[in-house]
Amino acid sequence: MSALALDRAFLLPRPGRLLPVMACGIFVPLAVLVLSLAKAPSLATALFTTLMMVAQVATALTTAHKEILAASPSFFHAGLRRGLLQAQLGWAFGEAALVAVFIALAGFGAGPAVVATAFGAALAVHALLALATLRLTWSYQLPFWILYLFFALPSLTRAGYAGKLDAVLGTPAPWLVGGVLLLWLLGRNLVRPHLHRRLCGTMVLGLDDVFKPGRIQEYRRRGEQHRHSGQGPRVRRRAIGALLGRADVAQQAGRTVAVRMWQVLTLAAAVNISTRRRVLVLIAVGMVFFMAYLGYYDGRKDTQGMVHWFAGLAYQAALYPIYGLAVVLLSAPAGGISRRNAFRAELATLGLLALASLGISVLITVGFHGMAAVLPPVTWHGREFVFTAPRLHCLWLPPLLVPFAWITVALRPKPLCTTANVVLGPAFVLSHWLMNSVPYQRSVPLFVGISILLFAVAFVVRRRWWEQADLAI
């Protein structure tokens, strides 16, 4: 393939957006690479982090190509799919060449076999991530999930120092063959028209759309139109039916605040519980494995300063009732109710959501301690891992994050605003870090004080908002 055959429009589509997305994607792996080279240079670490950068670039580029295929006018563009394939091959071989040159010149003493392995691995990673981006509807989340691979970095680094990867890195044939086969499969998917027909007219989300609530809601709305009409699995139907039943009972008793509260909670159940049974099963099974992995990861004998840290991250699942708070509180119609009662119903709703979050925390705590009681120590490559349950604060931490979400609703009262979801994740991580790194006698009063302060500010702002609300009474 001649370099003159490459179309710049396909090599770098939407240049105003693609380059910043690529830069954001490779920032974390690049920072890890620089720190590792400065602290403890390792061939395995260098190759692993550069391959993660290749993966991020592949997802960004292929998302742009996916957008081109999804544009209806592109269906009539002659030679479009061939041009996209040429651009993919150009990027793949270009990235592979850069990775190989870096490994050869980085001072690790890598021979030709290791350099060839790096070249083949880069080809394979690019093709694999490009295929995943083309095939998965949720591919816009891949840049986040890729970062979870950093959990494997310490093990790879130790294996590299011990010489256990020498045979893998010194055998380039499987990597080269795998890279060529994956590129052939990528080309087969791009050149054939079935992919174009499947994507034509669809909505494609990229990494930069994650923080655009309107795009996310429109994407979900379109997805619901192509699914089987129904109310989802039995647990979802029972939850919604029970909440509606409580609203009817409150209506008959004349309790206006309770009626509004149960109606809002019904919307919360409809928004948060998936209509697909396999999603719920996948979440449940994945949660169990995630807890087991993190518990053993915390139980390493050589853990220093990070005891109970990783297992506590599983308690982010207890934030689930609080997600989508803006949609729940601001999208439910408030007709036939006074402003005062509407605000009181909102407070009652927040209280029940906090109780639901606490209930999930209790279930996670019971699960952790049950695992700690029955799971035996595990020896892996000469290292002993003992299952370790998280510390006490993880039980009550998620419910106390409700004010963090409510303050974002108060400051940005927009039904499709996802700022609360964006705030909850970092707020949990930072508060969890505070509890682990600072003694409870100082960290607990500090965190509780911040939570109370945010609740008070949100209370004042939201009460003023309801006083000025235009309600159909």
C-alpha positions as CSV (number, residue, x, y, z in Angstrom):
1,M,0.0,0.0,0.0
2,S,1.5,3.3,-1.1
3,A,1.6,6.2,1.4
4,L,0.0,8.3,-1.3
5,A,-3.1,6.1,-1.1
6,L,-3.8,7.3,2.5
7,D,-6.6,9.8,2.8
8,R,-5.9,12.5,5.4
9,A,-9.6,12.7,6.2
10,F,-9.6,9.1,7.4
11,L,-6.1,9.2,9.0
12,L,-7.1,12.1,11.3
13,P,-10.9,12.6,11.2
14,R,-12.4,15.5,13.1
15,P,-8.9,16.8,14.1
16,G,-10.3,19.4,16.4
17,R,-11.7,16.7,18.7
18,L,-9.6,13.6,18.0
19,L,-6.3,14.8,19.1
20,P,-7.4,16.1,22.5
21,V,-9.3,12.8,23.1
22,M,-6.1,10.9,22.3
23,A,-4.1,13.1,24.5
24,C,-6.4,12.6,27.4
25,G,-6.5,8.8,26.8
26,I,-2.7,8.4,26.8
27,F,-2.0,10.8,29.7
28,V,-2.4,8.3,32.5
29,P,-0.3,5.5,30.9
30,L,2.3,8.1,29.9
31,A,2.6,9.4,33.4
32,V,2.9,5.9,34.8
33,L,5.6,5.1,32.2
34,V,7.6,8.3,33.1
35,L,7.4,7.5,36.8
36,S,8.4,3.9,36.4
37,L,11.4,4.8,34.2
38,A,12.5,7.3,36.8
39,K,12.0,5.0,39.8
40,A,12.6,1.4,38.7
41,P,13.2,0.9,34.9
42,S,11.6,-2.3,33.7
43,L,11.2,-3.7,30.2
44,A,7.8,-5.3,31.2
45,T,6.5,-2.1,32.6
46,A,7.6,0.0,29.6
47,L,6.1,-2.4,27.1
48,F,2.8,-2.7,29.1
49,T,2.3,1.0,29.4
50,T,3.1,1.7,25.8
51,L,0.6,-1.0,24.7
52,M,-2.0,0.8,26.9
53,M,-1.3,4.0,25.0
54,V,-1.8,2.1,21.7
55,A,-5.1,0.8,23.1
56,Q,-6.3,4.3,23.9
57,V,-5.4,5.6,20.5
58,A,-7.1,2.7,18.8
59,T,-10.4,3.3,20.6
60,A,-10.3,7.1,19.9
61,L,-9.5,6.6,16.2
62,T,-12.0,3.8,15.7
63,T,-14.7,5.8,17.4
64,A,-14.2,8.5,14.9
65,H,-14.3,6.0,12.0
66,K,-17.5,4.5,13.6
67,E,-19.1,8.0,13.5
68,I,-18.2,8.2,9.8
69,L,-19.9,4.9,9.1
70,A,-22.9,5.9,11.2
71,A,-23.5,9.0,9.1
72,S,-26.3,8.2,6.6
73,P,-24.7,10.1,3.6
74,S,-21.5,8.0,4.0
75,F,-23.5,5.0,2.8
76,F,-23.1,6.3,-0.7
77,H,-19.5,7.3,-0.4
78,A,-17.5,5.2,-2.9
79,G,-14.4,3.6,-1.5
80,L,-15.2,4.7,2.0
81,R,-14.6,1.3,3.7
82,R,-11.3,0.8,1.8
83,G,-10.2,4.3,2.9
84,L,-11.0,3.5,6.6
85,L,-9.1,0.2,6.4
86,Q,-6.0,2.0,4.9
87,A,-6.1,4.5,7.7
88,Q,-6.4,1.8,10.4
89,L,-3.5,-0.1,8.9
90,G,-1.5,3.1,8.7
91,W,-2.1,3.9,12.4
92,A,-1.5,0.3,13.4
93,F,1.9,-0.1,11.7
94,G,2.9,3.4,12.7
95,E,2.2,2.8,16.4
96,A,3.9,-0.6,16.2
97,A,7.0,1.0,14.7
98,L,7.1,3.7,17.4
99,V,6.7,1.1,20.2
100,A,9.5,-1.1,18.6
101,V,11.8,1.9,18.3
102,F,11.2,2.9,21.9
103,I,11.9,-0.6,23.2
104,A,15.0,-0.8,21.1
105,L,16.4,2.6,22.2
106,A,15.1,2.8,25.8
107,G,18.2,1.2,27.3
108,F,16.8,-2.2,28.3
109,G,19.2,-4.1,26.2
110,A,16.4,-5.6,24.1
111,G,17.5,-7.8,21.3
112,P,15.8,-8.2,17.8
113,A,13.5,-10.8,19.2
114,V,12.1,-8.6,21.9
115,V,11.8,-5.7,19.5
116,A,9.8,-7.9,17.1
117,T,7.6,-9.0,20.0
118,A,6.9,-5.4,20.8
119,F,6.0,-4.7,17.2
120,G,3.6,-7.7,16.9
121,A,2.0,-7.0,20.3
122,A,1.3,-3.4,19.3
123,L,-0.3,-4.6,16.0
124,A,-2.4,-7.1,18.0
125,V,-3.6,-4.6,20.6
126,H,-4.5,-2.0,18.0
127,A,-6.5,-4.5,16.0
128,L,-8.2,-6.0,19.0
129,L,-9.4,-2.6,20.4
130,A,-10.5,-1.5,17.0
131,L,-12.6,-4.6,16.6
132,A,-14.1,-4.2,20.1
133,T,-14.9,-0.5,19.4
134,L,-16.7,-1.4,16.1
135,R,-18.7,-4.3,17.6
136,L,-19.6,-3.0,21.1
137,T,-22.4,-0.5,21.5
138,W,-20.9,0.6,24.8
139,S,-17.4,1.1,23.4
140,Y,-17.3,4.7,24.6
141,Q,-16.7,3.2,28.1
142,L,-13.6,1.3,26.9
143,P,-11.1,4.1,27.7
144,F,-12.1,3.8,31.4
145,W,-12.1,0.0,31.5
146,I,-8.6,-0.1,30.0
147,L,-7.2,1.7,33.0
148,Y,-8.3,-1.2,35.3
149,L,-5.5,-3.3,33.6
150,F,-3.1,-1.4,35.8
151,F,-4.0,-3.8,38.5
152,A,-1.8,-6.3,36.6
153,L,1.2,-4.0,36.4
154,P,2.9,-4.9,39.8
155,S,2.7,-8.6,39.0
156,L,4.1,-8.1,35.5
157,T,6.9,-5.9,36.9
158,R,7.9,-8.6,39.4
159,A,7.7,-11.3,36.8
160,G,9.9,-9.3,34.5
161,Y,12.6,-8.8,37.2
162,A,12.5,-12.5,38.0
163,G,13.0,-13.4,34.4
164,K,9.7,-15.2,34.1
165,L,8.8,-13.2,31.0
166,D,12.0,-13.7,29.0
167,A,10.5,-16.7,27.1
168,V,7.4,-14.7,26.3
169,L,9.2,-11.6,25.2
170,G,11.8,-13.5,23.3
171,T,9.4,-15.4,21.1
172,P,8.0,-12.9,18.6
173,A,6.3,-15.4,16.2
174,P,3.0,-15.8,18.1
175,W,2.7,-12.1,18.6
176,L,3.4,-11.3,14.9
177,V,1.0,-14.0,13.7
178,G,-1.6,-12.9,16.2
179,G,-1.3,-9.3,15.1
180,V,-1.5,-10.2,11.4
181,L,-4.6,-12.4,12.0
182,L,-6.4,-9.7,14.0
183,L,-5.6,-7.1,11.4
184,W,-7.0,-9.4,8.7
185,L,-10.2,-9.8,10.8
186,L,-10.4,-6.1,11.3
187,G,-10.0,-5.6,7.5
188,R,-12.7,-8.2,6.9
189,N,-15.1,-6.4,9.1
190,L,-14.4,-3.0,7.7
191,V,-14.5,-3.9,4.0
192,R,-17.6,-5.9,4.0
193,P,-20.9,-3.9,3.8
194,H,-22.7,-5.6,6.8
195,L,-20.9,-3.3,9.3
196,H,-21.9,-0.2,7.4
197,R,-25.5,-1.3,7.1
198,R,-25.6,-2.1,10.9
199,L,-24.1,1.3,11.9
200,C,-25.8,3.5,9.3
201,G,-28.1,6.0,11.0
202,T,-27.2,4.9,14.5
203,M,-26.0,7.1,17.3
204,V,-22.3,6.8,18.3
205,L,-20.9,8.0,21.6
206,G,-17.3,8.9,22.2
207,L,-15.3,9.6,25.3
208,D,-16.0,13.3,25.0
209,D,-19.8,12.6,25.1
210,V,-19.7,10.9,28.5
211,F,-20.0,14.3,30.2
212,K,-22.9,15.5,28.0
213,P,-26.1,14.5,29.7
214,G,-28.3,15.2,26.7
215,R,-26.3,12.9,24.5
216,I,-26.4,10.1,27.1
217,Q,-30.2,10.4,27.5
218,E,-30.8,10.5,23.7
219,Y,-28.6,7.4,23.3
220,R,-30.6,5.5,25.9
221,R,-33.9,6.7,24.5
222,R,-32.9,5.4,21.0
223,G,-31.7,2.1,22.5
224,E,-35.0,1.6,24.3
225,Q,-36.9,2.0,21.0
226,H,-35.1,-1.1,19.5
227,R,-35.6,-3.3,22.5
228,H,-38.5,-5.7,23.3
229,S,-41.4,-3.7,24.8
230,G,-42.0,-4.7,28.4
231,Q,-41.2,-3.9,32.0
232,G,-38.1,-5.9,32.3
233,P,-37.3,-8.8,34.7
234,R,-39.6,-9.8,37.5
235,V,-37.6,-8.1,40.3
236,R,-38.0,-4.8,38.4
237,R,-41.7,-5.3,37.9
238,R,-42.2,-6.2,41.6
239,A,-40.2,-3.2,42.8
240,I,-42.2,-0.8,40.6
241,G,-45.5,-2.4,41.5
242,A,-44.8,-2.3,45.2
243,L,-43.8,1.4,45.1
244,L,-46.9,2.3,43.1
245,G,-49.0,0.3,45.5
246,R,-47.6,2.3,48.4
247,A,-48.4,5.5,46.5
248,D,-52.0,4.4,46.0
249,V,-52.4,3.6,49.7
250,A,-51.0,7.0,50.6
251,Q,-53.4,8.6,48.1
252,Q,-56.4,6.9,49.7
253,A,-55.2,8.1,53.2
254,G,-54.8,11.7,51.9
255,R,-51.1,11.8,52.7
256,T,-49.9,14.2,49.9
257,V,-46.2,14.2,50.9
258,A,-46.1,10.4,51.0
259,V,-47.8,10.1,47.6
260,R,-45.2,12.4,46.0
261,M,-42.3,10.5,47.7
262,W,-43.4,7.1,46.5
263,Q,-44.0,8.4,43.0
264,V,-40.4,9.8,42.9
265,L,-39.1,6.5,44.2
266,T,-41.0,4.7,41.5
267,L,-39.2,6.8,38.9
268,A,-35.9,6.0,40.7
269,A,-36.6,2.3,40.4
270,A,-37.5,2.6,36.7
271,V,-34.4,4.6,36.0
272,N,-31.9,2.6,38.0
273,I,-33.0,-1.0,37.5
274,S,-32.2,-2.4,34.1
275,T,-34.9,-3.8,31.8
276,R,-32.5,-6.6,30.7
277,R,-32.2,-9.6,33.0
278,R,-28.8,-10.5,31.8
279,V,-27.4,-7.1,32.9
280,L,-28.6,-7.7,36.4
281,V,-27.1,-11.2,36.5
282,L,-23.9,-9.9,35.1
283,I,-23.7,-7.2,37.7
284,A,-24.4,-9.7,40.5
285,V,-21.9,-12.3,39.4
286,G,-19.3,-9.6,38.6
287,M,-19.7,-8.0,42.0
288,V,-19.0,-11.3,43.8
289,F,-15.8,-11.9,41.8
290,F,-14.8,-8.2,42.3
291,M,-15.2,-8.5,46.0
292,A,-13.2,-11.8,46.1
293,Y,-10.4,-10.3,44.0
294,L,-10.1,-7.1,46.0
295,G,-10.3,-9.0,49.3
296,Y,-7.4,-11.2,48.4
297,Y,-5.5,-8.3,46.8
298,D,-5.7,-6.4,50.2
299,G,-4.5,-9.6,52.0
300,R,-1.0,-9.5,50.5
301,K,1.7,-10.1,53.0
302,D,3.8,-7.3,51.6
303,T,1.1,-4.6,51.7
304,Q,2.5,-1.4,53.0
305,G,0.2,1.6,53.9
306,M,-2.7,0.3,51.8
307,V,-4.4,-2.2,54.2
308,H,-8.1,-2.5,53.5
309,W,-7.9,0.1,50.8
310,F,-8.8,-1.8,47.6
311,A,-11.6,-4.0,49.2
312,G,-13.4,-0.9,50.3
313,L,-13.7,0.2,46.7
314,A,-16.4,-2.4,46.3
315,Y,-18.7,-0.2,48.4
316,Q,-19.1,2.1,45.4
317,A,-22.0,-0.3,44.5
318,A,-23.9,1.1,47.5
319,L,-24.0,4.5,45.8
320,Y,-26.2,3.0,43.1
321,P,-29.5,4.3,44.6
322,I,-28.1,7.8,44.6
323,Y,-27.1,7.8,40.9
324,G,-29.4,9.7,38.6
325,L,-30.6,11.9,41.4
326,A,-31.1,14.9,39.1
327,V,-33.3,12.8,36.8
328,V,-35.3,11.5,39.7
329,L,-35.9,14.7,41.6
330,L,-36.3,17.1,38.6
331,S,-38.1,14.9,36.0
332,A,-41.1,13.7,38.1
333,P,-44.1,16.0,37.5
334,A,-45.1,17.9,40.7
335,G,-48.7,18.9,39.8
336,G,-51.4,18.9,42.4
337,I,-49.1,19.6,45.3
338,S,-47.9,22.7,47.2
339,R,-44.4,23.9,47.1
340,R,-43.9,23.2,50.8
341,N,-45.1,19.6,50.5
342,A,-43.0,19.0,47.3
343,F,-39.9,20.1,49.2
344,R,-40.8,17.9,52.2
345,A,-41.4,15.0,49.8
346,E,-37.9,15.6,48.4
347,L,-36.3,15.4,51.8
348,A,-38.2,12.2,52.6
349,T,-37.0,10.8,49.2
350,L,-33.4,11.6,50.1
351,G,-33.8,9.8,53.4
352,L,-35.2,6.7,51.8
353,L,-32.5,6.7,49.2
354,A,-29.9,7.0,52.0
355,L,-31.5,4.0,53.7
356,A,-31.4,2.0,50.5
357,S,-27.7,2.9,50.1
358,L,-27.2,1.8,53.7
359,G,-29.0,-1.5,53.0
360,I,-26.7,-2.3,50.1
361,S,-23.7,-1.4,52.3
362,V,-25.0,-3.9,54.9
363,L,-25.3,-6.6,52.3
364,I,-21.8,-6.0,51.0
365,T,-20.5,-6.1,54.6
366,V,-22.2,-9.4,55.3
367,G,-20.8,-10.7,52.0
368,F,-17.3,-9.6,52.8
369,H,-17.3,-11.1,56.3
370,G,-18.9,-14.3,55.1
371,M,-16.1,-14.6,52.5
372,A,-13.5,-13.9,55.1
373,A,-14.9,-16.7,57.3
374,V,-14.9,-19.4,54.5
375,L,-12.2,-18.4,52.0
376,P,-8.8,-20.0,52.8
377,P,-5.4,-18.4,52.3
378,V,-4.1,-18.7,48.7
379,T,-0.5,-19.1,47.6
380,W,0.3,-17.7,44.2
381,H,3.8,-17.8,42.8
382,G,5.3,-18.2,46.3
383,R,3.3,-15.3,47.8
384,E,0.5,-15.8,50.3
385,F,-2.8,-14.0,50.0
386,V,-5.3,-13.9,52.9
387,F,-8.8,-12.6,52.3
388,T,-9.2,-9.3,54.1
389,A,-12.5,-7.5,54.8
390,P,-12.8,-3.7,54.6
391,R,-12.7,-1.4,57.6
392,L,-15.8,-0.2,59.5
393,H,-16.3,3.2,57.8
394,C,-17.2,1.6,54.5
395,L,-20.5,0.5,56.0
396,W,-21.8,4.1,56.7
397,L,-19.8,6.1,54.2
398,P,-22.1,5.7,51.1
399,P,-25.2,7.0,52.8
400,L,-23.4,10.1,54.0
401,L,-22.5,10.9,50.4
402,V,-26.1,11.8,49.6
403,P,-25.4,15.6,50.4
404,F,-22.6,15.5,47.8
405,A,-25.1,14.5,45.2
406,W,-27.9,16.8,46.5
407,I,-25.6,19.9,46.4
408,T,-25.0,19.3,42.7
409,V,-28.7,19.0,42.1
410,A,-29.2,22.3,43.9
411,L,-26.5,24.1,42.0
412,R,-27.5,22.7,38.6
413,P,-31.2,22.0,38.7
414,K,-31.4,20.4,35.2
415,P,-33.3,17.1,34.7
416,L,-30.7,15.6,32.4
417,C,-27.7,16.8,34.4
418,T,-25.3,14.0,35.3
419,T,-23.0,16.2,37.4
420,A,-24.1,14.3,40.6
421,N,-22.9,11.0,39.1
422,V,-19.6,12.6,38.2
423,V,-19.2,14.0,41.7
424,L,-20.1,10.8,43.6
425,G,-17.2,8.7,42.3
426,P,-14.3,11.0,43.3
427,A,-16.1,12.0,46.5
428,F,-16.2,8.3,47.5
429,V,-12.6,7.7,46.6
430,L,-11.3,10.8,48.4
431,S,-13.4,10.2,51.6
432,H,-12.4,6.5,51.6
433,W,-8.7,7.5,51.3
434,L,-9.2,10.0,54.2
435,M,-10.7,7.3,56.4
436,N,-7.8,4.9,55.6
437,S,-4.9,7.3,55.9
438,V,-6.1,9.5,58.9
439,P,-7.1,8.1,62.3
440,Y,-10.9,7.9,62.8
441,Q,-10.8,10.4,65.7
442,R,-9.9,13.1,63.2
443,S,-11.1,11.8,59.8
444,V,-14.7,11.0,60.9
445,P,-15.5,14.4,62.4
446,L,-14.0,16.1,59.4
447,F,-16.0,14.1,56.9
448,V,-19.3,14.3,58.9
449,G,-18.8,18.0,59.2
450,I,-18.3,18.4,55.5
451,S,-21.4,16.3,54.8
452,I,-23.5,18.3,57.2
453,L,-22.3,21.6,55.7
454,L,-23.1,20.5,52.2
455,F,-26.5,19.3,53.3
456,A,-27.3,22.6,54.9
457,V,-26.2,24.6,51.8
458,A,-28.3,22.3,49.6
459,F,-31.2,22.6,51.9
460,V,-31.3,26.4,51.7
461,V,-30.8,26.4,47.9
462,R,-33.4,23.7,47.2
463,R,-36.0,25.3,49.5
464,R,-35.5,28.6,47.7
465,W,-35.9,26.8,44.4
466,W,-39.2,25.2,45.4
467,E,-40.5,28.6,46.7
468,Q,-40.0,30.0,43.2
469,A,-41.1,26.9,41.3
470,D,-44.0,27.2,38.9
471,L,-46.3,24.3,39.8
472,A,-49.5,23.2,38.1
473,I,-51.8,23.1,41.2
